[in-house]
Amino acid sequence: SVSFPLHPDWEFLALIPDFDLPTTLARSVLPEQVSRGDAIYNITHGAVVLKALELGDEKLLRTAMQDRLHQKYRKKLIPDYDKIEALVRTTGAAFCLSGAGPTLLCITQDQALEEKLAKKLPQITEANWEMLPLHVEFQGAHIIESE
């Protein structure tokens, strides 16, 4: 393993809907092959994501988190995905599917993001979305002794 210097100002917010998306279904909509250009695009952007997270560069992170391999296929399985993405992007946060979905991930330095989304999210989607702040563990795994 390696240590990764993550900028301390990042806030991570998971948007978790009240519906399931089986991984088998999420995988079934992916193409069997992708273009070399799309593969190169994602590989290079992945490297830039790491640098943006290290530097605390929100604009760079929003650009670097653009995807050409899976999100455009899987977003069709998530009702109101485009509306939610547009809302999150108006706040300046970076946005992506978390894994195969349906959880969505927002990354920002705006500590008021959850409050902003709580007001507007119910207006644009019929699903109920739980907002779960995620905390970064900078110490890594450690054992806590109990009494």
N, C-alpha and C positions, 0 to 999 in steps of 0.2 A: 504494500500500500504506500501511498505518498500523501504528504500533507498538501493541502490546497489553500492558498491565501484568499479567502472570500472576504470581500469588502463588508465591514460590519453594519452598514446602513441598509442593507437589503431587507425587505419584508416579503414574505412568501404567503400567499393566500390561495387555498384550495377552494374551488366552487364544486360542491358535491350535489348532484341532482337526486331527486326522489325516485329515479328509475334506474334500472340496470342496463348494462350493455355487455353481453357475454363476449369474452375475448375471442371465441370462435367466430362470432358474427363480425366483430371488428377486423379480424384477420381475413375473413372471406371477401371483403370488399377491396383488398389490396391487389394490385396487379402482380402477375407472376414475375415480370421483369421491369426494370426501370432504366431510363436512358443514362448513358454515361454522364451527360451534363447534369442531370438531376442528382446523381450520386456524388459527383464532385462538388456540386453546390452545397449539399448537406454536410459533407465531410469538412469543407472549409468553413462553413458557418458554425459547425460544432466547435471548432477550435476557437473561433472568435467569441462564441458564447462564454467560454472559459475565461478569456481575457477580459471581457466586459464585466463578468462577475467579480473578477479580481480588482479591476479598476474602479468599480462602482459607476460605470458609464451606462446610464439608463437608455440613452438614445442608441448607442451601439448595441446594447442587448436587444432592444426591440427589432433592430435590423437583423441581427445575427440569428434570432429565433424564428425567422421565416423558414418554412419547411416546404420541400417538394416531394417527399417520399410517402407520407401517410395521412397528413391532416386533411388534405383536400378530398380524400376518399372517405375518411371516417367522420368528418363533420356532418355529412348527410344523415348520419345515424343519430345525431343529437339535435332534438328540436330547438329551434331558435339560436343555434350556434352562431350564425353570422351576426345576429342582433347583439348577442352577448359579447362577441369579439369586438364589435364596433364600439359598444359602451365602454368596455375595459380600455380600449386603445384611446378613447377620448380623455381618459384620466392620465395618459402618459405611461401606463404600465405595460410591461411585456406580457405576452399571452401565448399559451399553447395548450394542447391536449396533454393531460398527464397520463403517460403510457398509452394504452389503447383507448382510454376514455371509459366512462363518460365524464370523469372528473376533469375539470379545467384548472389550469394553474396560472396565477397572476404573480408577477415579480415586479416590485417597485421599491422606491424609497419614500413613498408617500404614506405616512403612518395613518392617514385618514381614508385610505382606499376602501377598507371594509365598510365604513360609515357611508361613503359615497355610493357604493354599490348597493347597500341595503335599502337605500331610498329609491333607486332607479330600477334595479333588477326585477322586482315584482311587476313593474309597469310594462315590461317588454316580453315576458315569458309566462306561460301558464304553469310550468313545472315549479316545484318548490326547490330552492337551492340553499343548502347549508353552506355557510362561509366559515372555513376552518383556518385560522392563522397557523402557520407552520413555523416552528422555531428551529434555528440552526444550532446544532450541538458542536461547538468549537473544540471541545475537549476530546471528542471521540468516545468510544465505549469505555466505561469504567464501572467498577464494582462499588456499590454502596453497602456498607456494613449495616445490618439491622441490629437493633438492641435485643 
